[in-house]
Amino acid sequence: MISKLARLAIRIVIAGAILWAIISVPLPFRDAQLLIMLRVPIAVFIFIVYIGKELYDTFFYAR
């Protein structure tokens, strides 16, 4: 069980690093105000869904 939780923690850290990279990288175009407003909510939604999937896989599937 400890190794499962360690793998989960590593995957959460990696997902957090990817989320930080998506949010902090500047966009090259100037006129995409809608994309700029939607980038953070979409990235956070994908992060939450990914963490939920990892939790489900960790606790309900034997490996």
C-alpha positions in Angstrom: 0.0 0.0 0.0 2.9 2.4 0.7 4.3 1.9 -2.7 0.9 2.6 -4.3 0.7 5.9 -2.3 4.2 6.8 -3.2 3.5 6.3 -6.9 0.3 8.4 -6.5 2.3 11.2 -4.8 4.8 11.2 -7.6 2.1 11.4 -10.2 0.4 14.2 -8.4 3.7 16.2 -8.2 4.3 15.6 -11.9 0.7 16.7 -12.7 1.2 19.8 -10.5 4.5 20.6 -12.4 2.7 20.3 -15.7 -0.1 22.5 -14.5 2.3 25.2 -13.3 4.1 25.1 -16.7 0.8 25.5 -18.6 -0.3 28.4 -16.4 3.1 30.2 -16.3 4.2 30.0 -19.9 3.3 33.2 -21.8 1.3 32.9 -25.0 3.0 34.3 -28.1 -0.1 36.1 -29.6 -1.6 39.3 -28.4 -5.2 39.2 -29.5 -6.3 36.0 -27.8 -7.9 37.5 -24.7 -10.5 34.7 -24.6 -7.8 32.1 -24.6 -6.0 33.8 -21.9 -9.1 34.0 -19.7 -9.9 30.3 -20.3 -6.4 28.9 -20.0 -6.3 28.7 -16.2 -9.8 27.2 -15.6 -9.3 24.6 -18.3 -5.9 23.6 -17.0 -7.2 23.3 -13.4 -10.2 21.3 -14.6 -7.9 18.8 -16.4 -5.6 18.7 -13.3 -8.6 17.8 -11.0 -9.9 15.2 -13.4 -6.4 13.6 -13.8 -5.9 13.5 -10.0 -9.4 11.9 -9.6 -8.5 9.2 -12.2 -5.2 8.5 -10.4 -7.0 8.2 -7.0 -9.5 5.8 -8.5 -6.8 3.7 -10.2 -4.8 3.6 -7.0 -7.5 2.4 -4.7 -9.7 0.2 -6.9 -7.3 -1.6 -9.3 -4.6 -4.0 -8.2 -1.3 -3.8 -9.9 
